[in-house]
C-alpha cells in the first residue's frame, strides 16, 4: 500500500505569513508524529497524535505552532506568523500502534524568507 | 541537552569491510532503540531496533548491539555495500504510559568507498 505522504514537498513563504503542512499517514496507523529537522541537526519531536487526540504537545516550539488530526487520517501542522528560524524540513511519521516502528514521509522543506 | 549523541558526523569505509556506527545516550529511562537510514530528499527509513531486554539484534547484514551499563549502542554493517551510503540516525524512546516521539541523534554520514 501507499506510504506516508506529505504536501507540499517544498514551500517558500515570506516572514509573517501563515503556512499549513499536510500529512497523510499509512491507512490503519493510529499513531502520527510530527518532527522538524533543521540544517545540520537531528530530528526534533514536535507533537504526537493517538487517533485524533494529542496527549503530548510539549514539543511544539511556540504557540505559533498548532496541529490537528481528523480521525485516524490526515493531519495538518499550521505555523502562524512564520519566522526565519522556522525554516526546516518538517517530517511526518505514522505507526500501527504506539511505540511501533515509525514510517516517515518525504518531508516538507519550508523556507521562510 | 542532547539525550542521544552520535559523535561522528561522518564515517568512510571501504566496500566489503565492516561499518560500525556508534551512539550514546544519557536518559536511563530509554528502553527502546532504533536505527534509521536517510537518503537525501527522502524521509528516514526504519532499519533495525532493539529492546533494552536484549543486548543484540541481528537482521541480515545489520546487527545492533546494546550496552546498557555504558548507555551505548552500535550498528554493525557487514559487508558494507555502496548502497549503504546514507545518513544513519540513532533514536530512542522511553516507556511512559503512552507513546512519545523518538529522540534522535544528529546522524552519521556513512560513505562507502569502492
Interface residues (C-beta under 8 A of the other chain):
Chain A: X4 X31 X33 X35 X40 X41 X42 X43 X44 X45 X46 X47 X48 X50 X55 X56 X59 X91 X93 X95 X98 X99 X101 X102 X103 X104 X105 X106 X107
Chain B: X4 X6 X32 X34 X36 X41 X42 X43 X44 X45 X46 X49 X89 X91 X93 X95 X98 X99 X100 X101 X102 X103 X104 X105 X106 X107
